[in-house]
Amino acid sequence: MIKERIAALQKAMQEAGVDVYYITTSDDHMSEYIPEYYKVLRYFSGFTGSLGTLLVTLDSAHLFVDGRYHIQAQEETASNGIEVMRLGLPGVKDPLTFLKDSYASKTIAFDGKLTATSFAKALKAHGLKVKSIDLASPLMKERKPLSKDKIYALSDALTGKSRKEKLNDIFYCLSGRCHILANLESIAYVLNLRGNDIACTPVFMAFLVFMDETAYLFVDLERLDEETLMALYNDGVVVKPYEEYYAFLATIKNKDILMDENKLNYESYRLVEKHNRLYHMRSIVEDMKAVKNQSEQENMKMAHIYDGVAMVRFLMWLKKADKSKLNEYDVVLKLNACRLDYRAFDLSFNPIVAYNANAAMMHYSPSPTKATKLDNSGILLVDSGGQYLEGTTDITRTIALGPTDEEIKKFFTLVLRSMFNLSEAVFKKGMSGCQIDILARETLWQMGIDYLCGTGHGVGYVSAVHEMPPNIRYHMTDSGSERVAFVPGHITSDEPGVYFEGRFGIRSENMLLCKEVYNNGYGQFLGFETLTLCPFDLELIDPESLDDKTLKALNAYHQKVYDTLSPYLNDEERAFLQESTRALS
């Protein structure tokens, strides 16, 4: 089926005079996670990951994926005649370099509404011929429509700051300049509104344009009730139909426009570039929402207590279950129920539940039709999270299902050391994610091992589970979020791991809140407070690989987990947690 779809696309390309067609995982808003309607790349490749680039030529197809998806992409596209380009490995070119080196004199086409301005401009800067045309949509049948669910408001008690206060802050920073905001999480943040348009990410399809001290919101009007419409009006927001956005941009003239070319589609850029002065910069809203205010911080702590309770109940069930009667998807169902039957109103992403060798695929996820049978031995990697009205969570635990060999215990302990090396760090104000990344990797680098992904990502507040900044990684990205300095109020994940293809994968992940530690004659020092509350599997600890520093940190962490969660548990759950958090010596 995929081969036939690619062939149909190649025929359309030939008719349109196109040599290479570019498809990425995106929507009109450059979102990481997207509605089903926009899953064009999956339709033409079979790849189900959250990030990838497909380049279709007249006689071939190439799928570019980062280290999280090397194995998964190969497995999902092996029968489709698609060459997987494993980014990050020696000799593998990124899509831009690949096009520049191999197709310099050819015509490169893309759907301008689904392509970032930064990529389109980079193609043109390298002298490539570009053409904005949607060749894919006419070939896609039975696309799932966009959501029509009602958009709802979060109270000021949950957000810690009113919509009007946020708008006033933005207009003050803009100083009369225009700003086009397409990022859905940022729009939801500014307006203190949420929706159900994207699975696990409570946002809604909209654009927001700040111009002449007025905020113009482009959204499906039928999804706003009268109370919300009136509240927006009272706060100075002019609401217009979603479909009028592009026509509105065409009317803007002689303005200084601030825009993030990584998060604004090329069609938007094309409509304003000729008659305005454009300035490329990360949106001020990105930095505003990344720094959680005091109410958001306290609420996030509560969300992690709720999540910890759900995780303890899940772990107790898993440890006592006969694993030979379960498969990975059975575990997913139980894990989801533990959250949704308690306090979560949604998941924050589709859980990763990976048994033994499957865990070497960083973003492997089972399904009802594709799930490996478990046994009472080996390890299970579980990466999951929940959406609560108090915040968003993300946690990974690697769990022993029974006897495990010494090699697995050794690497589990080394990963644990890596995680605590970062979470216990104290560093000077002004340090960024790319500067502290080595703290997590050093233990593994000393053994000649690395993981081909970042160490940590920011997390949104009742929003996307991936939010940048902050961003902890040593390799540079187009957004530059790894070079943004940490400030108190940033929340990031801490998730080093090891992945051995065909054998096993291990990851441990906690969420960290950046806070002030010391302020003296040497300046301001920062550190982290751990938000996640869930035991690590003591059965997987290798005493010979556990250093005194990590032992002390682990025991202190487990005592905090027990003290915080035990009041929320019944006697059986409390006894399980007490045993799971016992001090090691």
KEKOLVEX-862773 format. One line per 2 residues: number of its first residue (from 1); for each residue x, y negated, z negated of C-alpha. Coordinates in pm, 1 decimal, padded with zeros to 6 digits. Each point is the difference from the previous one (the first is absolute). Layout:
<recs>
NUM	X Y Z | ...
</recs>
This chain:
<recs>
1	00000.0 00000.0 00000.0 | 00278.6 -00246.3 -00092.2
3	00183.8 00075.6 00323.2 | -00315.2 -00078.3 00196.6
5	-00044.3 -00328.4 -00188.3 | 00357.7 -00103.5 00070.3
7	-00044.8 00092.2 00366.0 | -00311.7 -00217.7 00020.0
9	00189.9 -00289.1 -00158.4 | 00288.7 00045.8 00243.6
11	-00244.9 -00014.4 00289.7 | -00144.1 -00327.5 -00137.2
13	00352.9 -00133.7 -00040.2 | 00085.8 00077.8 00358.5
15	-00314.6 -00172.8 00123.6 | 00079.5 -00309.2 -00210.3
17	00365.0 -00018.0 00108.3 | 00129.7 00088.1 -00347.6
19	00317.9 00202.9 -00056.9 | -00012.0 00042.0 -00379.4
21	-00299.2 -00029.5 -00231.6 | 00059.9 -00085.0 -00365.8
23	-00232.8 00129.9 -00273.4 | 00049.8 -00042.2 -00372.6
25	-00200.7 00076.8 -00313.2 | -00180.5 -00330.4 -00040.2
27	-00323.1 -00195.9 00018.7 | -00068.0 -00366.6 00081.8
29	00146.2 -00086.3 -00341.3 | 00329.9 00191.9 00016.1
31	-00117.2 00223.3 -00285.2 | 00199.8 00298.1 -00122.5
33	-00310.0 00207.1 -00068.0 | -00270.8 -00049.0 00260.7
35	-00366.7 00085.3 00064.2 | -00072.0 00314.7 00201.0
37	-00108.1 -00219.2 00290.8 | 00357.9 -00120.2 00051.3
39	00184.6 00332.5 -00013.6 | 00115.7 -00024.9 00359.6
41	00342.9 00150.9 -00061.2 | -00150.7 00309.5 -00158.7
43	-00237.6 00037.3 00296.0 | 00284.4 00006.0 00252.8
45	00262.6 00188.5 -00203.4 | -00162.8 00214.8 -00269.5
47	00223.5 -00161.5 -00264.0 | -00194.8 -00078.4 -00319.9
49	00260.4 -00199.2 -00196.0 | -00052.1 -00359.6 -00108.6
51	00286.8 -00146.9 00203.1 | 00133.8 00081.1 00344.1
53	00060.3 -00136.3 00349.3 | -00091.9 00181.4 00319.9
55	00164.9 -00099.3 00328.0 | -00167.6 00159.4 00301.2
57	00183.2 -00019.1 00330.9 | -00128.5 00120.9 00335.0
59	00158.9 00341.3 -00057.2 | 00072.5 00033.3 -00374.1
61	-00105.6 -00097.5 -00352.4 | 00216.1 -00087.6 -00302.8
63	-00118.3 -00026.3 -00361.4 | 00216.6 -00205.5 -00238.1
65	-00035.8 00073.5 -00373.2 | 00200.4 -00079.8 -00311.5
67	00142.0 00248.5 -00251.5 | -00333.3 00057.5 -00172.2
69	-00142.0 00163.9 00311.5 | 00290.3 00172.1 00177.8
71	-00121.2 00352.3 -00071.1 | -00373.1 -00073.2 00010.0
73	00018.7 -00175.2 00337.3 | 00191.2 00289.8 00151.5
75	-00254.9 00251.8 -00125.6 | -00303.6 -00201.6 00110.0
77	00124.5 -00084.4 00349.6 | 00215.3 00301.4 00091.4
79	-00261.8 00143.8 00236.6 | -00082.4 -00334.0 00162.4
81	00320.9 -00056.0 00196.2 | 00089.1 -00306.4 -00208.2
83	00361.4 -00067.1 -00095.8 | 00031.5 -00096.1 -00367.8
85	00255.9 -00273.7 -00062.4 | 00119.9 00033.5 -00361.7
87	00082.4 -00354.3 -00104.1 | 00283.2 -00033.0 -00247.9
89	00202.2 00287.5 00140.4 | 00328.1 -00064.6 00184.0
91	-00043.9 -00085.9 00367.4 | -00377.2 -00048.6 -00017.9
93	-00107.4 -00334.3 00144.4 | -00291.8 -00206.2 -00127.8
95	-00281.8 -00070.7 00251.6 | 00129.7 -00345.0 00092.4
97	00354.8 00119.6 00067.6 | -00133.8 00304.3 00185.6
99	-00202.9 -00223.2 00232.5 | 00277.5 -00253.6 00046.1
101	00257.5 00265.4 00090.0 | -00212.9 00226.8 00218.0
103	-00281.4 -00211.3 00145.9 | 00149.6 -00348.7 00038.3
105	-00143.6 -00057.7 00346.7 | -00337.0 00163.0 -00066.1
107	-00337.1 -00137.4 -00111.9 | -00082.9 00066.7 -00364.1
109	-00369.8 -00025.5 -00087.9 | -00191.1 -00003.8 -00328.3
111	-00333.7 -00104.0 -00146.2 | 00073.6 -00352.7 -00122.0
113	-00257.3 00024.3 -00277.5 | 00170.0 00309.6 -00144.9
115	00361.3 -00111.9 00041.3 | 00196.7 -00221.3 -00236.4
117	00113.4 -00334.6 00136.3 | 00355.2 00071.3 -00119.8
119	00028.1 00313.6 00215.7 | -00149.5 -00160.8 00309.7
121	00234.9 -00298.7 -00033.0 | 00297.8 00230.4 -00051.7
123	-00080.5 00177.9 00326.4 | -00014.8 -00331.1 00183.7
125	00318.1 -00123.9 -00167.0 | 00184.3 00299.5 00143.2
127	-00120.8 -00083.0 00349.3 | -00254.8 00279.7 00023.4
129	-00313.8 -00050.0 00207.9 | -00303.3 00014.1 -00228.3
131	-00368.4 00035.7 00075.7 | -00281.3 -00024.1 -00254.7
133	-00271.4 00241.6 00108.5 | -00214.6 00256.5 -00180.7
135	00033.4 00319.9 00200.1 | -00083.5 00234.5 -00288.0
137	-00349.8 -00103.4 -00110.8 | -00177.1 00084.2 00327.9
139	00138.1 00354.4 -00029.1 | -00105.9 00061.2 -00361.1
141	-00335.4 00170.0 -00046.7 | -00229.9 00000.7 -00304.6
143	00195.1 -00243.1 -00216.2 | -00122.1 -00032.8 -00356.6
145	-00157.3 -00346.6 -00049.3 | 00130.2 -00253.1 -00249.1
147	-00152.0 -00016.0 -00347.5 | -00322.8 -00189.9 -00064.5
149	00014.7 00040.6 -00380.3 | -00063.5 -00305.8 -00213.8
151	00299.9 -00206.6 -00107.3 | 00011.5 -00045.4 -00378.3
153	00161.2 -00244.1 -00244.9 | 00242.1 00058.7 -00287.7
155	-00061.9 -00205.5 -00312.0 | 00245.1 -00262.6 -00120.6
157	00058.5 00219.2 -00306.2 | 00142.6 00266.9 00230.0
159	00193.4 -00229.9 00232.3 | 00124.8 -00245.4 -00262.3
161	-00037.4 -00288.7 00243.1 | -00303.5 -00138.8 00179.5
163	-00038.6 -00026.8 00374.9 | -00008.1 -00379.6 -00021.4
165	00326.2 -00008.4 -00197.9 | 00171.7 00219.7 00256.8
167	-00125.6 -00209.5 00290.0 | 00115.7 -00319.8 -00169.4
169	00346.3 00148.0 -00054.1 | 00023.4 00104.0 00364.8
171	-00106.8 -00338.7 00136.2 | 00248.2 -00169.6 -00232.9
173	00282.8 00216.0 00137.7 | -00110.4 -00052.6 00360.3
175	00014.3 -00380.1 -00032.9 | -00235.5 -00055.3 00292.8
177	00141.0 00270.4 00223.4 | -00209.7 00274.2 00157.3
179	00040.9 00363.3 -00098.9 | -00138.2 00309.6 00175.9
181	-00049.7 00294.9 -00235.2 | -00081.2 00336.6 00154.1
183	00124.5 00238.8 -00269.6 | -00305.0 00166.3 -00156.3
185	00146.6 00047.4 -00349.0 | 00097.0 -00367.8 -00012.1
187	-00345.8 -00112.9 00107.8 | -00165.4 00222.4 -00261.0
189	00237.7 -00139.4 -00262.6 | -00066.9 -00366.3 00081.2
191	-00377.6 00039.4 00005.3 | -00028.0 00244.7 -00294.6
193	-00206.4 00223.9 00227.6 | 00033.6 00368.2 00085.1
195	-00149.1 00242.3 00254.5 | 00001.8 00359.5 00121.7
197	00130.1 -00037.3 00356.0 | 00317.0 00206.3 -00043.8
199	00012.6 00328.3 -00187.1 | 00162.1 -00042.1 -00343.0
201	00076.2 -00370.4 00060.1 | -00286.2 -00226.3 -00119.0
203	00017.1 -00268.9 00267.0 | -00226.7 -00127.9 00277.4
205	00056.0 -00108.5 00358.6 | 00045.8 -00377.0 00009.5
207	00222.6 -00289.0 00104.1 | 00064.3 -00311.8 -00207.4
209	00120.6 -00327.7 00150.3 | 00103.0 -00295.5 -00217.7
211	-00032.6 -00327.7 00188.8 | -00074.2 -00360.5 -00095.9
213	-00061.4 00090.7 -00367.3 | -00262.5 00254.4 00104.0
215	00017.2 00378.6 -00012.6 | -00174.3 00169.7 00293.7
217	-00099.5 00360.4 -00067.4 | -00079.5 00220.1 00301.0
219	-00198.6 00303.3 -00115.3 | -00312.0 00202.4 00077.9
221	-00263.9 -00228.7 -00154.7 | -00245.1 00285.9 -00056.1
223	00236.8 00149.7 -00255.8 | -00019.3 -00298.4 -00235.8
225	-00302.0 -00042.6 -00227.2 | -00148.7 -00342.8 -00070.4
227	00170.5 -00034.9 -00336.8 | 00344.3 00063.7 00149.7
229	-00065.7 -00232.5 00294.2 | -00104.7 -00277.4 -00234.8
231	00302.8 00054.9 -00223.7 | 00230.9 -00023.3 00302.1
233	-00176.9 -00318.3 00116.1 | 00034.0 -00156.8 -00343.9
235	00373.9 00074.5 00004.1 | 00042.2 -00173.3 00337.0
237	00018.8 00310.1 00221.0 | -00165.6 -00026.6 00342.9
239	-00124.8 00342.9 00106.3 | -00011.7 00086.6 00370.1
241	-00070.6 00322.2 00193.9 | 00298.5 00234.7 00026.7
243	-00020.6 00012.4 00379.7 | 00046.6 -00379.2 00030.7
245	00354.8 00007.4 -00139.5 | 00193.4 00012.8 00327.9
247	-00215.9 -00268.3 00161.0 | 00055.5 -00221.4 -00306.6
249	00378.6 00033.5 00030.7 | -00020.3 -00122.1 00357.7
251	-00147.2 -00330.1 -00125.3 | 00288.8 -00081.1 -00237.0
253	00221.6 -00274.9 00141.3 | 00296.3 -00207.9 -00120.0
255	00036.6 00169.9 -00336.3 | 00296.2 00119.1 -00204.9
257	-00087.8 00367.3 -00044.8 | 00163.7 00234.0 -00252.3
259	-00021.6 00364.2 00099.6 | 00163.0 00333.0 -00079.0
261	00091.7 00153.0 00334.3 | 00029.1 00344.2 -00158.4
263	-00361.7 -00013.0 -00119.2 | -00169.4 -00193.8 00279.0
265	-00094.8 00165.4 00326.9 | 00135.6 -00120.8 00331.7
267	-00340.5 -00106.4 00132.9 | -00033.4 -00246.9 -00289.3
269	00347.2 -00136.1 00068.3 | -00068.0 -00031.5 00372.2
271	-00311.1 -00212.1 -00063.3 | 00177.6 -00260.8 -00214.5
273	00358.8 -00008.6 00127.4 | -00036.8 -00248.6 00285.0
275	-00178.5 -00285.6 -00176.4 | 00139.5 00014.9 -00354.6
277	00324.0 00001.7 -00196.5 | 00053.2 00347.3 -00144.1
279	00209.8 00093.5 -00302.9 | 00077.3 00363.2 -00075.9
281	00006.7 00082.8 -00370.6 | -00133.9 00254.0 -00245.7
283	-00340.7 -00118.8 -00118.2 | -00000.2 -00182.1 -00332.8
285	-00294.1 00224.7 -00089.1 | 00229.1 00304.6 00016.0
287	00216.2 -00142.2 -00275.3 | -00299.6 -00119.5 -00202.2
289	-00169.8 00338.3 -00013.8 | 00326.5 00186.5 -00063.3
291	00042.9 -00176.7 -00335.3 | -00270.7 00143.0 -00222.3
293	-00142.2 -00250.1 -00248.7 | -00045.0 00085.6 -00368.2
295	-00355.4 00130.1 00045.5 | 00104.4 00216.9 00294.3
297	00295.2 00137.4 -00196.8 | -00214.6 00093.3 -00299.5
299	-00266.0 00151.2 00224.3 | 00263.5 00199.9 00189.4
301	00122.3 00143.1 -00329.9 | -00354.6 00111.5 -00073.0
303	-00033.0 00155.3 00345.2 | 00313.0 00204.5 -00066.1
305	-00143.4 00122.5 -00330.8 | -00309.3 00119.9 00185.4
307	00218.8 00156.4 00266.6 | 00217.0 00166.1 -00263.6
309	-00303.5 00162.1 -00161.3 | -00111.0 00133.6 00338.3
311	00349.1 00133.4 00073.0 | 00029.0 00175.5 -00338.9
313	-00331.6 00174.5 00060.8 | 00117.5 00100.9 00346.0
315	00336.1 00130.5 -00123.4 | -00164.8 00200.3 -00277.6
317	-00233.4 00162.7 00252.8 | 00283.6 00077.0 00241.0
319	00231.4 00145.4 -00264.4 | -00272.2 00232.7 -00131.4
321	-00135.7 00104.0 00341.4 | 00088.2 00317.5 00185.7
323	00181.2 -00170.1 00287.6 | -00018.7 00310.8 00218.3
325	-00372.5 -00069.0 00040.2 | 00055.8 -00356.2 00121.6
327	00126.9 -00178.6 00306.9 | 00127.2 -00357.8 00031.5
329	-00339.2 -00138.9 00096.1 | -00165.2 00156.7 -00304.7
331	00246.6 -00202.5 -00204.7 | -00089.2 -00317.1 00192.2
333	-00369.1 00047.5 -00079.2 | 00065.1 00049.2 -00371.2
335	00243.3 -00293.2 -00013.6 | -00249.6 -00232.6 00169.5
337	-00278.2 00113.3 -00233.1 | 00211.7 -00072.9 -00307.3
339	00025.1 -00363.1 00109.9 | -00340.7 -00058.7 00157.0
341	-00190.3 00169.6 -00282.8 | 00172.6 -00223.9 -00252.3
343	00066.4 -00367.7 00078.2 | 00120.3 -00031.1 00360.5
345	-00239.8 -00131.9 00264.1 | 00225.2 00128.2 00281.1
347	00340.2 00148.7 00072.5 | 00287.3 -00230.6 00092.6
349	00111.2 00238.2 00277.3 | -00058.9 00353.9 00119.2
351	00195.0 00217.2 -00246.7 | 00321.2 00174.3 00094.1
353	-00013.9 00352.4 -00144.7 | 00289.8 00200.6 00139.8
355	00115.6 00347.4 -00099.3 | 00370.1 00093.1 00020.0
357	00126.9 -00061.5 00356.6 | -00298.4 -00223.2 00086.0
359	00130.1 -00252.7 -00252.4 | 00301.3 -00063.2 00224.8
361	-00248.5 -00191.1 00218.7 | -00025.4 -00323.9 -00198.5
363	-00356.9 -00079.3 00104.6 | -00137.6 00347.7 00053.2
365	-00367.8 00028.2 -00084.5 | -00213.1 00317.5 00008.4
367	-00350.3 00020.0 00144.5 | -00290.4 00247.6 -00022.8
369	00133.2 00176.3 00310.6 | 00372.2 -00033.9 -00069.9
371	00109.5 00083.6 -00353.6 | 00271.2 00233.3 -00124.3
373	-00092.3 00265.3 -00254.6 | 00165.5 -00044.1 -00339.3
375	00153.5 00254.2 -00233.8 | 00103.7 00014.8 -00363.4
377	00353.8 -00101.2 00087.1 | 00178.5 -00285.0 00172.9
379	-00079.5 -00371.5 -00015.4 | -00280.6 -00231.1 00106.7
381	00056.2 -00366.5 00086.9 | -00305.7 -00215.3 -00076.8
383	-00002.7 -00365.5 00111.9 | -00330.7 -00174.6 -00062.7
385	-00171.7 -00308.3 -00135.3 | -00330.2 -00160.6 -00083.4
387	-00190.9 -00322.0 00053.1 | -00145.1 -00142.2 -00320.2
389	-00172.9 -00333.2 -00054.5 | 00299.7 -00072.0 -00224.2
391	00263.8 00080.1 00260.6 | 00166.5 00239.8 00241.9
393	00223.4 00295.1 -00095.9 | 00258.3 00220.9 00169.6
395	00178.2 00291.1 -00167.6 | 00205.4 00303.0 00104.8
397	00075.2 00305.9 -00208.7 | 00180.8 00318.6 00102.4
399	-00147.0 00293.0 -00192.0 | 00121.8 00353.0 -00071.1
401	-00265.4 00258.3 00086.5 | 00203.4 00274.6 -00163.6
403	00361.3 00119.4 00010.8 | 00234.5 -00222.6 00200.7
405	00364.6 00043.2 00091.0 | 00289.1 -00195.8 -00151.1
407	00061.5 -00202.4 00317.1 | -00349.3 -00149.8 -00014.2
409	00043.5 -00085.6 -00368.5 | 00333.8 -00163.8 00072.1
411	-00143.5 -00223.5 00272.7 | -00313.6 -00077.7 -00200.3
413	00218.9 -00123.3 -00284.6 | 00219.5 -00205.2 00234.0
415	-00308.1 -00166.7 00150.5 | -00128.2 -00071.1 -00350.4
417	00333.5 -00159.9 -00086.8 | -00022.1 -00210.5 00316.2
419	-00348.0 -00120.4 -00089.4 | 00092.7 -00093.8 -00358.3
421	00322.2 -00168.4 00116.7 | -00218.3 -00251.9 00180.1
423	-00285.7 -00031.9 -00249.2 | 00242.0 -00062.9 -00289.8
425	00208.2 -00257.2 00190.8 | 00063.5 -00355.8 -00113.5
427	00103.8 -00244.0 00274.4 | 00042.4 -00371.8 00063.8
429	-00283.8 -00215.0 00129.2 | 00041.3 -00045.5 00374.9
431	00077.1 00365.3 00071.3 | -00209.1 00161.9 00271.3
433	-00103.5 00352.7 00090.0 | 00288.1 00056.1 00239.0
435	00244.2 -00090.5 -00280.2 | -00134.9 00234.1 -00267.6
437	-00084.8 00294.9 00228.5 | 00338.7 00160.0 -00067.9
439	-00094.2 00045.7 -00366.4 | -00244.0 00271.3 00102.3
441	00210.7 00153.9 00276.2 | 00342.9 00008.9 -00165.1
443	-00053.0 00333.9 -00177.3 | -00100.7 00164.3 00328.7
445	00258.7 -00181.2 00212.8 | 00274.2 00138.6 -00221.6
447	-00106.9 00343.0 00128.3 | -00017.8 -00114.0 00362.0
449	-00381.4 00001.9 00001.3 | -00245.6 -00274.0 00097.0
451	-00371.8 -00039.3 00066.4 | -00101.3 -00161.7 00328.5
453	-00253.0 -00246.8 -00137.7 | -00020.9 -00284.9 -00247.0
455	00026.8 00045.5 -00375.5 | -00292.7 -00222.2 -00091.6
457	-00286.7 -00202.9 00141.8 | -00224.7 -00263.1 -00150.3
459	-00354.5 00096.5 -00094.8 | -00306.8 -00216.7 00042.8
461	-00262.9 -00087.9 -00258.6 | -00323.7 00182.7 00089.9
463	00149.5 -00005.6 00347.8 | 00250.5 00180.1 00222.2
465	00223.9 00251.6 -00171.9 | 00290.6 -00134.9 00209.3
467	00059.1 -00373.1 -00040.0 | 00309.6 -00194.1 00100.9
469	00176.8 -00169.1 -00172.0 | 00154.7 00144.4 -00210.1
471	00180.8 00270.2 00193.5 | 00291.8 00211.0 -00125.6
473	00217.4 00138.3 00281.0 | 00353.6 -00055.4 00128.4
475	-00079.5 -00008.0 00372.2 | -00141.6 -00321.1 00139.4
477	-00349.5 -00036.3 00145.4 | -00152.9 -00258.5 00233.4
479	-00213.1 -00142.1 -00280.9 | 00300.2 -00062.3 -00224.5
481	-00204.1 00096.2 -00307.8 | 00295.5 00194.4 -00142.4
483	00188.7 -00331.5 -00020.9 | -00268.8 -00172.0 -00210.1
485	00121.4 -00054.1 -00355.4 | -00181.6 00174.3 -00283.5
487	-00200.1 -00223.7 -00231.3 | -00202.0 00081.3 -00312.8
489	-00340.3 00128.4 00107.7 | 00121.6 00204.9 00296.5
491	-00116.0 00362.0 -00011.5 | 00195.0 00264.1 00189.0
493	00024.6 00374.4 00029.3 | 00316.6 00187.6 -00096.9
495	00009.7 00324.1 00199.3 | 00332.6 00157.9 00095.0
497	-00002.6 00354.8 00132.8 | 00179.1 00279.5 00181.6
499	-00133.0 00175.4 00309.0 | 00146.9 00315.4 00151.4
501	-00176.6 00101.5 00319.5 | -00142.3 00351.2 -00012.8
503	00081.0 00039.1 -00371.2 | -00149.2 -00249.0 -00244.5
505	-00052.5 -00365.4 -00088.0 | 00007.3 -00172.8 -00338.4
507	-00117.9 -00349.7 -00090.5 | -00074.6 -00179.9 -00326.5
509	-00185.1 -00332.0 00001.1 | -00100.6 -00255.8 -00259.6
511	-00137.0 -00352.4 00041.8 | 00206.6 -00285.3 -00147.4
513	-00092.5 -00354.2 -00105.5 | 00280.2 -00255.1 00026.6
515	00044.9 -00201.1 -00319.8 | 00243.8 -00236.8 -00170.8
517	00255.4 00167.4 -00228.2 | 00263.8 -00255.3 -00108.4
519	00044.5 -00371.5 00050.7 | 00331.4 -00129.4 -00128.9
521	00312.7 -00187.5 00103.1 | 00055.1 00247.6 00281.7
523	-00341.3 -00067.4 00149.2 | -00329.0 00186.1 00034.7
525	00009.7 00380.9 -00006.2 | -00286.9 00213.4 00125.9
527	-00102.5 00360.0 -00046.7 | -00299.9 00229.5 00033.0
529	-00287.0 00125.2 -00211.6 | -00130.4 00340.3 00108.7
531	-00375.2 -00000.6 00066.3 | -00053.0 00364.5 00099.2
533	-00098.4 00229.8 -00287.3 | 00039.3 00368.9 00079.5
535	00243.8 00269.1 -00116.6 | 00278.3 00141.3 00215.0
537	00021.6 00377.5 00019.4 | 00248.2 00105.9 -00269.7
539	00013.9 00350.6 00150.9 | 00198.3 -00146.8 00289.5
541	00269.7 -00167.7 -00210.4 | 00354.3 00130.4 00041.1
543	00181.1 -00078.6 -00329.3 | 00341.3 00006.8 00167.4
545	-00103.5 -00272.5 00246.8 | -00172.8 -00218.6 -00259.8
547	00218.9 -00281.7 -00131.0 | -00047.8 -00160.6 -00343.1
549	-00131.0 -00327.0 00144.0 | -00277.7 00173.0 00194.8
551	-00079.5 00230.7 -00292.6 | -00054.9 -00299.5 -00226.0
553	-00211.3 -00180.2 00261.2 | -00207.4 00311.8 00072.3
555	-00075.6 00065.3 -00367.2 | -00094.8 -00363.9 -00058.3
557	-00222.5 00000.4 00307.8 | -00175.7 00321.1 -00104.0
559	-00061.8 -00137.0 -00349.4 | -00161.5 -00307.4 00157.3
561	-00214.1 00220.8 00223.0 | -00125.2 00201.8 -00295.4
563	-00061.8 -00298.2 -00226.1 | -00191.5 -00189.1 00271.2
565	-00210.0 00279.0 00149.9 | -00078.6 00224.2 -00298.1
567	-00287.2 -00220.3 -00132.6 | -00182.1 00053.5 00332.5
569	00026.6 00381.8 -00004.4 | -00186.8 00282.9 -00170.1
571	00176.4 00244.8 -00232.6 | 00093.5 00249.5 00272.9
573	00131.9 -00270.7 00233.3 | 00188.9 -00165.5 -00284.9
575	00170.2 00328.5 -00091.3 | 00099.5 00053.3 00362.4
577	00142.3 -00351.2 00022.3 | 00190.5 00039.3 -00326.7
579	00170.9 00312.2 00132.1 | 00064.9 -00162.9 00338.5
581	00166.8 -00302.6 -00161.0 | 00202.2 00177.2 -00268.0
583	00342.3 -00149.4 -00063.6 | 00301.4 00171.5 00154.0
585	00332.9 00013.4 -00176.3
</recs>
